Amino acid sequence: MTFRTTVERLGHLGDGIAPGPLFVPGALPGEIVTGRPEGDRLREVKILTPSAARVRPPCRHYGACGGCALQHASEAFLADWKVQVVRNALAAQGLEAEVRMLSVSPPASRRRAGLSGRRTRGGAIVGFHDRASDTITEIADCRLLHPGLTAALPALRELTLAGASRRAEIALHATLSESGIDVAVRGGREADARLRQSLAELAERHDLARLSWEGQILAARRPPWQRMGRARVVPPPGAFLQATEEGAAALVRAVLALCRHAGRVADLFSGCGTFALPLAGICPVHAVESDAGMLEALEAGWRQAPGLKRLTTERRDLFRRPLTADELSRFDTVVLDPPRAGARAQVEQIAAAPLRQVVSVSCNPASFARDAKRLVAAGFALGLVGVVDQFLWSPHVELVAGLHRPAGGAPPRRGQGRAAAKRE
């Protein structure tokens, strides 16, 4: 049965949503479409009346590859939509703020990618999964990846052929560094002496900077440097890194601008130092992170960089053991960059601490808005929220925002913050 409907809006995963709700893959708001209903989704979609924002996808893999979800929408539409996603998340928590797009990373700029590899009868295939499928689509001329990463695809196929089992998929985390490609592999065969030798020769042949296998470094031909402020850092294999240089630069600029008058900063969920190391150029910083390898990389980068302020580190699981309000009283500013789930427990302590400023970086508008609501209730005022689009043609949204306590403001008295949280 053919069904006709009009798409009203986009969902948070980039699907069109029609009354019902009915999810319409590949559709844009205002489009009249037909298709075959199947549960809450419309299959075999045909666009009868296209949106003015619809464009021809630039990549020939777009129909199958799941690496991008929104290549059929214009750049202007996507920028406006991502800004509106943040506004909607704030409104859902009863908050208002100025929301503005700060930066959109260009095509062919992604410097890290998590690819999948599988052996086939004729060799090996490496690429991204098809949408909602275990099938892998090859991406020989991907419009998303930096050319340096695309050039590494033959090496990744050879890695898959050499080290993947016949039944299991292999995960290939490839990162472009100043000194070449850094590859971290998970899910491969056990690296016995013969395989280790083969993989080391492969790294030499393809000029890889570093190759690790199940967390063990098998070839380290050159340090895979990443620039963070004045420092150069060698992250541990597979460590988190902002997806594009342009996106990272936009986030760092915003954080530095908000912290320009800070006296002493606590950088929570600091990773390898994306913000801590640039901040150390202007003020003392205490970096807190649960991963020992990332903290070691951060410290090594700080020690070798000239002219930086004092930087201290602390290994700590901030979900299980957040910095307390008393511990935070040593600082006037906190930079907070948690995973997608946000930082509910840590935010409770921040709300009770005598801090004047919180700089929040987030990859999830919903958890950011939830945490911001708690801080606003504790006397902070939410300033400009800047959107940074590092994931072109994706529904993914990143943001940075400053929250300030007005002069003379104070945190709730001890116990008051906890009581307020319970009432919410």
TINU-617977 format. One record per residue (C-alpha): residue number from 1; residue in one letter; x, y, z. Coordinates in nm, 2 decimals. Layout:
N
(NUM,A,(X,Y,Z))
...
//
This chain:
424
(1,M,(0.00,0.00,0.00))
(2,T,(0.14,0.34,-0.10))
(3,F,(0.11,0.61,0.16))
(4,R,(0.14,0.98,0.10))
(5,T,(0.24,1.23,0.37))
(6,T,(0.42,1.56,0.43))
(7,V,(0.74,1.58,0.63))
(8,E,(0.72,1.82,0.92))
(9,R,(1.07,1.83,1.07))
(10,L,(1.40,1.65,1.11))
(11,G,(1.47,1.41,1.39))
(12,H,(1.79,1.41,1.59))
(13,L,(1.94,1.13,1.37))
(14,G,(1.86,1.32,1.05))
(15,D,(1.55,1.14,0.94))
(16,G,(1.25,1.33,0.83))
(17,I,(0.95,1.30,1.06))
(18,A,(0.59,1.30,0.94))
(19,P,(0.27,1.30,1.15))
(20,G,(0.24,0.98,1.34))
(21,P,(0.53,1.01,1.41))
(22,L,(0.65,0.84,1.09))
(23,F,(1.02,0.84,1.02))
(24,V,(1.11,0.91,0.66))
(25,P,(1.48,0.85,0.57))
(26,G,(1.64,1.10,0.33))
(27,A,(1.35,1.35,0.35))
(28,L,(1.35,1.72,0.44))
(29,P,(1.09,1.93,0.61))
(30,G,(0.81,2.05,0.38))
(31,E,(0.86,1.77,0.13))
(32,I,(0.56,1.56,0.01))
(33,V,(0.66,1.20,-0.01))
(34,T,(0.51,0.86,-0.08))
(35,G,(0.63,0.52,0.05))
(36,R,(0.53,0.19,0.21))
(37,P,(0.47,0.22,0.59))
(38,E,(0.65,-0.04,0.80))
(39,G,(0.60,0.01,1.17))
(40,D,(0.71,0.37,1.24))
(41,R,(0.92,0.40,0.92))
(42,L,(0.84,0.48,0.56))
(43,R,(1.02,0.25,0.32))
(44,E,(1.07,0.28,-0.06))
(45,V,(1.05,0.66,-0.02))
(46,K,(0.98,0.88,-0.33))
(47,I,(1.00,1.25,-0.31))
(48,L,(0.70,1.41,-0.49))
(49,T,(0.77,1.77,-0.40))
(50,P,(1.13,1.84,-0.31))
(51,S,(1.24,2.11,-0.06))
(52,A,(1.42,2.41,-0.18))
(53,A,(1.70,2.30,0.05))
(54,R,(1.75,1.97,-0.13))
(55,V,(2.08,1.93,-0.32))
(56,R,(2.24,1.65,-0.52))
(57,P,(2.47,1.45,-0.28))
(58,P,(2.83,1.51,-0.39))
(59,C,(2.94,1.15,-0.30))
(60,R,(2.87,0.86,-0.53))
(61,H,(2.86,0.63,-0.22))
(62,Y,(2.59,0.83,-0.05))
(63,G,(2.30,0.59,-0.13))
(64,A,(2.46,0.31,0.07))
(65,C,(2.73,0.43,0.30))
(66,G,(2.63,0.52,0.65))
(67,G,(2.92,0.76,0.70))
(68,C,(2.70,1.06,0.61))
(69,A,(2.33,1.11,0.67))
(70,L,(2.25,1.45,0.53))
(71,Q,(2.44,1.51,0.20))
(72,H,(2.10,1.57,0.04))
(73,A,(2.06,1.90,0.24))
(74,S,(2.22,2.23,0.16))
(75,E,(2.50,2.37,0.38))
(76,A,(2.29,2.67,0.48))
(77,F,(2.00,2.44,0.58))
(78,L,(2.23,2.22,0.79))
(79,A,(2.38,2.51,0.97))
(80,D,(2.04,2.66,1.06))
(81,W,(1.91,2.32,1.16))
(82,K,(2.20,2.25,1.39))
(83,V,(2.16,2.58,1.56))
(84,Q,(1.79,2.51,1.60))
(85,V,(1.87,2.17,1.75))
(86,V,(2.06,2.35,2.03))
(87,R,(1.78,2.60,2.08))
(88,N,(1.53,2.32,2.11))
(89,A,(1.74,2.14,2.37))
(90,L,(1.77,2.46,2.58))
(91,A,(1.40,2.53,2.55))
(92,A,(1.32,2.18,2.67))
(93,Q,(1.49,2.27,2.99))
(94,G,(1.33,2.61,3.01))
(95,L,(1.65,2.80,2.91))
(96,E,(1.71,3.07,2.66))
(97,A,(2.04,3.19,2.51))
(98,E,(2.18,3.34,2.19))
(99,V,(2.29,3.05,1.98))
(100,R,(2.52,3.11,1.68))
(101,M,(2.72,2.89,1.44))
(102,L,(3.09,2.95,1.49))
(103,S,(3.25,2.71,1.24))
(104,V,(3.17,2.45,0.98))
(105,S,(3.45,2.21,0.88))
(106,P,(3.49,2.18,0.50))
(107,P,(3.47,1.86,0.30))
(108,A,(3.78,1.64,0.30))
(109,S,(3.89,1.76,0.64))
(110,R,(3.82,1.46,0.87))
(111,R,(4.15,1.37,1.02))
(112,R,(4.04,1.06,1.22))
(113,A,(3.80,0.78,1.13))
(114,G,(3.68,0.46,1.27))
(115,L,(3.66,0.22,0.97))
(116,S,(3.56,-0.14,0.95))
(117,G,(3.74,-0.42,0.75))
(118,R,(3.64,-0.77,0.65))
(119,R,(3.81,-1.04,0.45))
(120,T,(3.63,-1.15,0.13))
(121,R,(3.69,-1.43,-0.11))
(122,G,(3.87,-1.20,-0.34))
(123,G,(4.07,-1.01,-0.08))
(124,A,(3.95,-0.75,0.17))
(125,I,(3.70,-0.46,0.20))
(126,V,(3.75,-0.15,0.41))
(127,G,(3.50,0.13,0.46))
(128,F,(3.19,0.25,0.66))
(129,H,(2.88,0.04,0.74))
(130,D,(2.58,0.08,0.53))
(131,R,(2.29,0.25,0.71))
(132,A,(2.15,0.02,0.97))
(133,S,(2.34,-0.28,0.83))
(134,D,(2.64,-0.50,0.88))
(135,T,(2.74,-0.45,0.52))
(136,I,(3.05,-0.25,0.46))
(137,T,(3.07,0.00,0.17))
(138,E,(3.41,0.08,0.03))
(139,I,(3.49,0.45,0.01))
(140,A,(3.76,0.49,-0.25))
(141,D,(3.68,0.86,-0.32))
(142,C,(3.52,0.96,0.02))
(143,R,(3.43,1.33,0.02))
(144,L,(3.45,1.34,0.40))
(145,L,(3.80,1.21,0.48))
(146,H,(4.12,1.42,0.46))
(147,P,(4.32,1.31,0.15))
(148,G,(4.59,1.19,0.38))
(149,L,(4.35,0.93,0.53))
(150,T,(4.21,0.83,0.19))
(151,A,(4.56,0.76,0.08))
(152,A,(4.60,0.51,0.36))
(153,L,(4.31,0.29,0.25))
(154,P,(4.53,0.04,0.06))
(155,A,(4.74,-0.01,0.38))
(156,L,(4.42,-0.07,0.58))
(157,R,(4.30,-0.33,0.33))
(158,E,(4.63,-0.50,0.36))
(159,L,(4.61,-0.49,0.74))
(160,T,(4.26,-0.65,0.71))
(161,L,(4.39,-0.92,0.48))
(162,A,(4.68,-1.00,0.70))
(163,G,(4.52,-0.99,1.04))
(164,A,(4.14,-1.03,1.03))
(165,S,(3.99,-1.37,1.09))
(166,R,(3.77,-1.52,0.82))
(167,R,(3.45,-1.47,1.02))
(168,A,(3.50,-1.15,1.23))
(169,E,(3.50,-0.79,1.13))
(170,I,(3.81,-0.58,1.22))
(171,A,(3.80,-0.22,1.36))
(172,L,(4.06,0.02,1.21))
(173,H,(4.10,0.35,1.39))
(174,A,(4.31,0.57,1.16))
(175,T,(4.44,0.92,1.25))
(176,L,(4.63,1.17,1.05))
(177,S,(4.92,1.31,1.25))
(178,E,(5.20,1.56,1.17))
(179,S,(5.43,1.27,1.09))
(180,G,(5.20,1.04,0.90))
(181,I,(4.92,0.79,0.96))
(182,D,(4.86,0.64,1.31))
(183,V,(4.66,0.32,1.30))
(184,A,(4.51,0.13,1.60))
(185,V,(4.35,-0.21,1.53))
(186,R,(4.09,-0.40,1.73))
(187,G,(3.92,-0.73,1.67))
(188,G,(4.20,-0.90,1.47))
(189,R,(4.37,-1.23,1.51))
(190,E,(4.61,-1.29,1.80))
(191,A,(4.95,-1.14,1.71))
(192,D,(5.19,-1.43,1.72))
(193,A,(5.55,-1.39,1.61))
(194,R,(5.48,-1.45,1.25))
(195,L,(5.19,-1.20,1.23))
(196,R,(5.39,-0.94,1.43))
(197,Q,(5.67,-0.96,1.18))
(198,S,(5.42,-0.93,0.89))
(199,L,(5.25,-0.63,1.04))
(200,A,(5.58,-0.45,1.11))
(201,E,(5.69,-0.51,0.75))
(202,L,(5.35,-0.37,0.63))
(203,A,(5.39,-0.06,0.84))
(204,E,(5.74,-0.01,0.68))
(205,R,(5.61,-0.07,0.33))
(206,H,(5.32,0.18,0.37))
(207,D,(5.52,0.43,0.57))
(208,L,(5.28,0.43,0.87))
(209,A,(5.40,0.65,1.16))
(210,R,(5.27,0.40,1.41))
(211,L,(5.08,0.07,1.42))
(212,S,(4.92,-0.08,1.73))
(213,W,(4.73,-0.41,1.75))
(214,E,(4.49,-0.47,2.04))
(215,G,(4.65,-0.19,2.23))
(216,Q,(5.01,-0.31,2.18))
(217,I,(5.24,-0.10,1.97))
(218,L,(5.40,-0.32,1.70))
(219,A,(5.56,-0.05,1.49))
(220,A,(5.66,0.30,1.60))
(221,R,(5.86,0.45,1.31))
(222,R,(5.79,0.81,1.40))
(223,P,(5.60,0.98,1.69))
(224,P,(5.25,1.06,1.56))
(225,W,(5.26,1.42,1.68))
(226,Q,(4.95,1.63,1.74))
(227,R,(4.97,2.00,1.79))
(228,M,(4.79,2.14,2.10))
(229,G,(4.87,2.51,2.16))
(230,R,(5.24,2.55,2.18))
(231,A,(5.29,2.18,2.27))
(232,R,(5.33,1.87,2.06))
(233,V,(5.16,1.56,2.20))
(234,V,(5.19,1.19,2.11))
(235,P,(4.84,1.05,2.21))
(236,P,(4.82,0.68,2.31))
(237,P,(4.69,0.45,2.04))
(238,G,(4.33,0.51,1.95))
(239,A,(4.29,0.81,2.18))
(240,F,(4.02,1.06,2.13))
(241,L,(4.11,1.36,1.91))
(242,Q,(3.88,1.63,1.78))
(243,A,(3.76,1.52,1.43))
(244,T,(3.90,1.81,1.23))
(245,E,(4.18,2.07,1.27))
(246,E,(3.93,2.34,1.18))
(247,G,(3.68,2.22,1.44))
(248,A,(3.94,2.19,1.71))
(249,A,(4.08,2.53,1.64))
(250,A,(3.73,2.69,1.66))
(251,L,(3.66,2.52,2.00))
(252,V,(4.00,2.62,2.14))
(253,R,(3.96,2.98,2.02))
(254,A,(3.62,3.00,2.20))
(255,V,(3.75,2.84,2.52))
(256,L,(4.06,3.07,2.53))
(257,A,(3.84,3.38,2.47))
(258,L,(3.61,3.28,2.76))
(259,C,(3.91,3.22,2.99))
(260,R,(4.11,3.53,2.90))
(261,H,(4.06,3.67,3.25))
(262,A,(4.08,3.34,3.44))
(263,G,(4.32,3.31,3.73))
(264,R,(4.34,2.94,3.78))
(265,V,(4.15,2.68,3.57))
(266,A,(4.05,2.32,3.63))
(267,D,(4.01,2.13,3.30))
(268,L,(3.78,1.84,3.37))
(269,F,(3.78,1.54,3.13))
(270,S,(4.09,1.69,2.98))
(271,G,(4.20,1.40,2.75))
(272,C,(4.54,1.46,2.60))
(273,G,(4.52,1.84,2.65))
(274,T,(4.31,1.98,2.37))
(275,F,(4.22,2.27,2.60))
(276,A,(4.46,2.23,2.89))
(277,L,(4.77,2.29,2.69))
(278,P,(4.65,2.60,2.50))
(279,L,(4.51,2.74,2.84))
(280,A,(4.86,2.68,3.00))
(281,G,(4.98,2.96,2.77))
(282,I,(4.77,3.21,2.97))
(283,C,(4.72,3.08,3.32))
(284,P,(4.79,2.78,3.55))
(285,V,(4.58,2.47,3.48))
(286,H,(4.49,2.15,3.67))
(287,A,(4.40,1.88,3.42))
(288,V,(4.18,1.59,3.54))
(289,E,(4.13,1.27,3.33))
(290,S,(4.06,0.90,3.40))
(291,D,(4.29,0.76,3.13))
(292,A,(4.65,0.73,3.25))
(293,G,(4.79,0.71,2.89))
(294,M,(4.63,1.04,2.79))
(295,L,(4.75,1.21,3.11))
(296,E,(5.11,1.09,3.04))
(297,A,(5.09,1.23,2.69))
(298,L,(4.96,1.56,2.82))
(299,E,(5.23,1.59,3.08))
(300,A,(5.51,1.50,2.83))
(301,G,(5.38,1.76,2.58))
(302,W,(5.37,2.03,2.86))
(303,R,(5.73,1.95,2.98))
(304,Q,(5.87,1.99,2.63))
(305,A,(5.68,2.31,2.54))
(306,P,(5.85,2.65,2.61))
(307,G,(5.69,2.93,2.81))
(308,L,(5.38,2.76,2.95))
(309,K,(5.23,2.83,3.29))
(310,R,(5.23,2.56,3.56))
(311,L,(5.02,2.25,3.47))
(312,T,(4.93,1.98,3.72))
(313,T,(4.74,1.66,3.64))
(314,E,(4.52,1.42,3.83))
(315,R,(4.40,1.07,3.73))
(316,R,(4.04,1.05,3.85))
(317,D,(3.71,0.90,3.74))
(318,L,(3.49,1.21,3.75))
(319,F,(3.17,1.00,3.71))
(320,R,(3.24,0.79,4.03))
(321,R,(3.44,1.05,4.22))
(322,P,(3.38,1.40,4.10))
(323,L,(3.59,1.69,4.23))
(324,T,(3.41,1.82,4.54))
(325,A,(3.30,2.17,4.60))
(326,D,(3.59,2.22,4.85))
(327,E,(3.84,2.09,4.60))
(328,L,(3.70,2.32,4.33))
(329,S,(3.73,2.62,4.56))
(330,R,(4.10,2.65,4.46))
(331,F,(3.99,2.76,4.11))
(332,D,(3.79,3.05,3.97))
(333,T,(3.71,2.87,3.63))
(334,V,(3.62,2.52,3.53))
(335,V,(3.64,2.39,3.17))
(336,L,(3.41,2.10,3.14))
(337,D,(3.42,1.86,2.83))
(338,P,(3.24,1.54,2.93))
(339,P,(3.13,1.25,2.71))
(340,R,(2.79,1.24,2.56))
(341,A,(2.62,1.15,2.88))
(342,G,(2.72,1.48,3.04))
(343,A,(2.85,1.52,3.39))
(344,R,(2.55,1.52,3.63))
(345,A,(2.75,1.43,3.94))
(346,Q,(3.03,1.67,3.87))
(347,V,(2.79,1.95,3.79))
(348,E,(2.63,1.91,4.13))
(349,Q,(2.96,1.98,4.29))
(350,I,(3.04,2.27,4.06))
(351,A,(2.70,2.42,4.15))
(352,A,(2.79,2.42,4.52))
(353,A,(3.15,2.56,4.47))
(354,P,(3.24,2.93,4.48))
(355,L,(3.33,2.94,4.11))
(356,R,(3.28,3.24,3.90))
(357,Q,(3.28,3.08,3.56))
(358,V,(3.22,2.75,3.38))
(359,V,(3.32,2.69,3.02))
(360,S,(3.12,2.40,2.89))
(361,V,(3.22,2.20,2.57))
(362,S,(2.97,1.94,2.47))
(363,C,(2.89,1.69,2.19))
(364,N,(2.53,1.64,2.31))
(365,P,(2.29,1.94,2.33))
(366,A,(2.05,1.75,2.54))
(367,S,(2.29,1.66,2.82))
(368,F,(2.45,2.01,2.80))
(369,A,(2.11,2.17,2.85))
(370,R,(2.03,1.94,3.14))
(371,D,(2.36,2.03,3.31))
(372,A,(2.32,2.40,3.23))
(373,K,(1.98,2.41,3.39))
(374,R,(2.14,2.29,3.72))
(375,L,(2.41,2.56,3.70))
(376,V,(2.16,2.83,3.62))
(377,A,(1.96,2.73,3.93))
(378,A,(2.28,2.77,4.13))
(379,G,(2.32,3.13,4.02))
(380,F,(2.51,3.11,3.69))
(381,A,(2.40,3.31,3.38))
(382,L,(2.42,3.13,3.04))
(383,G,(2.59,3.34,2.78))
(384,L,(2.64,3.28,2.40))
(385,V,(2.62,2.92,2.29))
(386,G,(2.85,2.86,1.99))
(387,V,(2.79,2.57,1.76))
(388,V,(3.08,2.40,1.59))
(389,D,(3.01,2.16,1.31))
(390,Q,(3.30,1.92,1.28))
(391,F,(3.09,1.64,1.14))
(392,L,(2.98,1.77,0.80))
(393,W,(2.67,1.60,0.66))
(394,S,(2.60,1.44,0.99))
(395,P,(2.33,1.52,1.26))
(396,H,(2.61,1.54,1.51))
(397,V,(2.63,1.87,1.69))
(398,E,(2.91,2.02,1.91))
(399,L,(2.89,2.34,2.11))
(400,V,(3.08,2.56,2.35))
(401,A,(2.93,2.80,2.61))
(402,G,(3.02,3.02,2.90))
(403,L,(2.82,3.03,3.23))
(404,H,(2.91,3.32,3.46))
(405,R,(2.81,3.41,3.82))
(406,P,(2.74,3.78,3.84))
(407,A,(2.96,3.98,4.08))
(408,G,(2.84,3.93,4.43))
(409,G,(2.66,3.61,4.34))
(410,A,(2.73,3.30,4.56))
(411,P,(2.66,2.93,4.54))
(412,P,(2.38,2.78,4.75))
(413,R,(2.47,2.70,5.11))
(414,R,(2.59,2.35,5.19))
(415,G,(2.30,2.11,5.14))
(416,Q,(2.09,2.36,4.96))
(417,G,(2.21,2.25,4.62))
(418,R,(2.13,1.88,4.70))
(419,A,(1.79,1.97,4.82))
(420,A,(1.72,2.17,4.50))
(421,A,(1.83,1.88,4.29))
(422,K,(1.59,1.65,4.47))
(423,R,(1.30,1.89,4.41))
(424,E,(1.38,1.89,4.04))
//
